[in-house]
Amino acid sequence: MLLLESDSEKRVVLIDALRKAGLPVSGASSIAEIERWPDDLVITDARCFTQWWKTVGARFIVVLASTPEEGAEACARGATLWLPRECSPEWLVSVVRSVLNEPPNSGESLH
């Protein structure tokens, strides 16, 4: 999975949470930094959302949106779903697991 987030601190926190949950993830701050195209799931800021992600292989696209309107617009254009940009890392992990149909790790908190 790929997490595309321009805020380096937020990117590190989210990647750390996903990895601690046993989910393989790579991160980038922009499309130009992507080393490998995603083959499963892309988590991206609404500003970087494009339907093109599905063309290059992503089955699911989770958009981190600053407003409900921004999230709804992304979904109308083909995103799988959206979350508030400031969602907790645990919430993101829970949603990613749900999208990928993976059970939580034993003892993992989803709150």
C-alpha positions in Angstrom: 0.0 0.0 0.0 1.1 3.6 -0.6 0.6 6.6 1.7 0.9 9.9 -0.1 1.1 12.7 2.5 3.0 16.0 2.1 3.2 16.7 5.9 6.3 14.8 6.9 5.4 14.5 10.6 1.8 13.2 9.8 3.2 10.8 7.2 5.7 9.3 9.7 3.0 8.9 12.4 0.5 7.2 10.0 3.2 5.0 8.4 4.3 3.9 11.9 0.8 3.1 12.9 0.1 1.0 9.8 3.4 -0.9 10.1 2.8 -1.6 13.8 -0.5 -3.1 12.8 1.4 -5.4 10.5 0.3 -3.6 7.3 3.0 -3.2 4.6 3.2 0.4 3.5 5.5 2.8 1.7 5.3 6.5 1.9 6.0 9.5 -0.2 5.4 13.3 0.1 4.5 13.7 -3.6 3.8 11.7 -6.7 7.3 12.4 -7.9 8.8 10.5 -5.0 6.9 7.2 -5.7 9.4 4.4 -6.1 6.8 1.7 -6.9 3.3 2.0 -8.2 0.6 0.7 -5.8 -1.0 -2.6 -6.5 -3.6 -2.6 -3.8 -4.4 0.5 -1.8 -3.5 4.2 -2.0 -4.1 6.6 0.9 -3.8 10.1 -0.3 -4.5 13.7 0.5 -7.4 15.1 -1.4 -5.2 17.4 -3.3 -3.3 14.4 -4.8 -6.3 12.3 -5.6 -6.8 11.3 -9.1 -8.7 8.5 -10.8 -5.4 7.7 -12.4 -4.5 5.7 -9.3 -6.8 2.9 -10.4 -5.3 3.0 -13.9 -1.8 2.2 -12.4 -3.1 -0.7 -10.3 -4.7 0.5 -7.1 -7.9 -1.4 -6.2 -8.8 1.0 -3.4 -8.3 4.7 -2.8 -8.7 6.3 0.6 -8.7 10.1 0.5 -7.8 12.2 3.5 -10.0 15.3 3.1 -9.9 18.6 4.9 -13.7 19.1 4.6 -16.7 16.8 4.1 -17.3 18.5 0.7 -13.8 17.7 -0.4 -14.3 14.1 0.7 -17.6 13.8 -1.1 -16.1 15.2 -4.3 -13.3 12.7 -4.2 -15.8 9.8 -3.8 -18.0 11.2 -6.6 -14.8 11.1 -8.8 -14.0 7.5 -7.9 -12.4 7.3 -4.5 -13.3 4.3 -2.4 -14.0 6.4 0.7 -12.7 9.4 2.6 -11.6 10.2 6.1 -11.0 13.5 7.8 -7.5 14.6 7.2 -6.9 14.8 10.9 -8.2 11.4 11.7 -6.4 9.4 14.3 -3.8 6.8 13.2 -5.9 4.1 14.9 -9.0 5.1 12.9 -7.0 4.9 9.7 -5.6 1.4 10.6 -9.2 0.3 11.3 -10.5 1.6 8.0 -7.6 0.1 6.0 -8.2 -3.3 7.7 -11.9 -3.1 6.8 -11.2 -2.2 3.2 -8.7 -5.0 2.8 -10.9 -7.4 4.9 -8.1 -8.1 7.4 -8.8 -8.9 11.0 -7.0 -6.7 13.7 -3.8 -8.1 15.3 -4.3 -9.7 18.6 -4.5 -7.1 21.3 -4.6 -4.2 18.9 -6.8 -1.3 20.0 -9.0 0.3 17.3 -10.0 3.3 19.4 
